[in-house]
Amino acid sequence: MDPGLYTVGKPDESSPVMMTTNFALTYYTVEGDLQAGKVDGYVLVVDTEGLAVEPAMAGAKLTASAVKEVMESSKVAEKVNHRKLIIPAMASRISGEIEDETGWEVMVGPIDSSRIPGYLEKEWPPG
């Protein structure tokens, strides 16, 4: 899976931006769960050398600098009118580092992507 910014549904400038890794199975699972939940949003795919979130965290492949790099190259800041990034719960320990590197507020999402639609119903838009 190529790193970058992908759309699900018909996102607009107020749609959520969710992050995942470039492990194809992970991306397609997240995309499918968002489509099933009728979520319009952006998925930021970070280069982790093809590792899923948990092994990418364990192997130090999912880093704040990798997140910043794909945010800059994808120009996600030009597509949304907010600075909020939803990260997988398994990546929560680098949330502060991502905030420091990017200047965006990090929201920690659910542990399983099938719970994202319910999470967004309660948490998006942020108050």
C-alpha positions as CSV (number, residue, x, y, z in Angstrom):
1,M,0.0,0.0,0.0
2,D,1.4,3.4,-1.0
3,P,1.6,5.9,1.8
4,G,-0.6,9.0,1.3
5,L,-4.0,10.4,1.8
6,Y,-7.1,8.4,0.7
7,T,-10.7,9.3,0.7
8,V,-13.7,7.2,1.9
9,G,-17.1,8.3,0.8
10,K,-17.4,12.0,0.0
11,P,-15.3,13.9,2.6
12,D,-15.3,17.7,2.9
13,E,-13.2,20.2,4.8
14,S,-14.8,19.3,8.2
15,S,-14.4,15.5,7.8
16,P,-12.3,13.5,10.2
17,V,-8.7,12.5,9.3
18,M,-7.8,9.0,10.5
19,M,-4.4,7.4,10.5
20,T,-3.3,3.9,9.8
21,T,-0.3,2.0,8.5
22,N,0.6,0.9,4.9
23,F,0.0,-2.8,5.7
24,A,-2.6,-3.5,2.9
25,L,-4.8,-5.8,5.0
26,T,-5.0,-3.1,7.8
27,Y,-5.9,-0.4,5.3
28,Y,-8.6,-2.4,3.5
29,T,-10.1,-3.4,6.8
30,V,-10.2,0.2,8.0
31,E,-11.6,1.3,4.6
32,G,-14.3,-1.4,4.7
33,D,-15.3,-0.6,8.2
34,L,-15.7,3.1,7.3
35,Q,-17.7,2.3,4.2
36,A,-19.9,-0.1,6.2
37,G,-20.5,2.7,8.7
38,K,-21.2,5.2,6.0
39,V,-18.3,7.4,7.2
40,D,-17.1,10.2,4.9
41,G,-13.5,10.9,5.8
42,Y,-9.8,10.9,5.0
43,V,-7.4,8.0,5.8
44,L,-3.8,9.0,6.2
45,V,-1.6,6.0,5.4
46,V,1.8,6.1,7.0
47,D,4.8,4.3,5.6
48,T,5.7,1.5,8.1
49,E,7.5,-0.7,5.6
50,G,4.2,-2.7,5.2
51,L,3.8,-3.5,8.9
52,A,0.5,-3.4,10.7
53,V,0.1,-1.0,13.7
54,E,1.1,-3.2,16.5
55,P,4.3,-4.6,14.9
56,A,5.1,-1.2,13.5
57,M,5.0,0.3,17.0
58,A,7.1,-2.6,18.4
59,G,9.7,-2.2,15.6
60,A,9.7,1.6,15.9
61,K,8.5,2.0,12.3
62,L,5.4,4.0,13.2
63,T,6.9,7.2,14.5
64,A,5.8,10.8,14.8
65,S,8.3,11.8,12.1
66,A,6.8,9.3,9.7
67,V,3.4,10.7,10.4
68,K,4.6,14.3,9.8
69,E,6.3,13.3,6.6
70,V,3.1,11.8,5.1
71,M,1.0,14.7,6.4
72,E,3.3,17.2,4.6
73,S,3.6,15.2,1.4
74,S,-0.1,14.6,1.1
75,K,-1.0,18.2,1.9
76,V,-3.8,17.1,4.2
77,A,-3.8,20.5,6.0
78,E,-5.0,22.0,2.7
79,K,-8.0,19.6,2.6
80,V,-9.5,20.2,6.1
81,N,-10.4,23.2,8.2
82,H,-9.3,21.6,11.5
83,R,-6.1,20.2,12.9
84,K,-7.3,17.0,14.5
85,L,-5.9,13.5,13.7
86,I,-7.5,10.3,14.9
87,I,-4.9,7.6,15.6
88,P,-5.4,3.9,16.3
89,A,-5.5,3.1,20.1
90,M,-2.5,0.8,19.6
91,A,-0.4,3.9,18.7
92,S,-1.6,6.0,21.7
93,R,1.9,6.0,23.3
94,I,3.2,8.3,20.5
95,S,0.2,10.7,20.6
96,G,2.2,13.4,22.4
97,E,5.1,13.0,20.0
98,I,2.8,13.3,17.0
99,E,1.2,16.5,18.5
100,D,4.7,18.0,19.0
101,E,5.9,17.1,15.5
102,T,2.8,18.1,13.6
103,G,1.1,20.8,15.7
104,W,-2.1,18.8,15.3
105,E,-4.3,17.7,18.1
106,V,-4.3,13.9,18.4
107,M,-7.5,12.0,19.3
108,V,-7.0,8.3,20.2
109,G,-9.5,6.2,18.4
110,P,-10.8,2.7,19.2
111,I,-8.7,-0.4,19.3
112,D,-10.6,-2.0,16.5
113,S,-11.6,-0.2,13.2
114,S,-15.1,-1.7,13.3
115,R,-15.8,0.6,16.2
116,I,-14.8,3.8,14.4
117,P,-18.3,4.7,13.2
118,G,-19.6,4.5,16.8
119,Y,-16.6,6.5,18.0
120,L,-17.2,9.2,15.5
121,E,-20.9,9.5,16.4
122,K,-19.8,10.4,20.0
123,E,-16.6,12.2,19.3
124,W,-16.9,14.0,15.9
125,P,-17.0,16.9,15.5
126,P,-14.9,17.5,18.6
127,G,-16.4,19.9,21.1
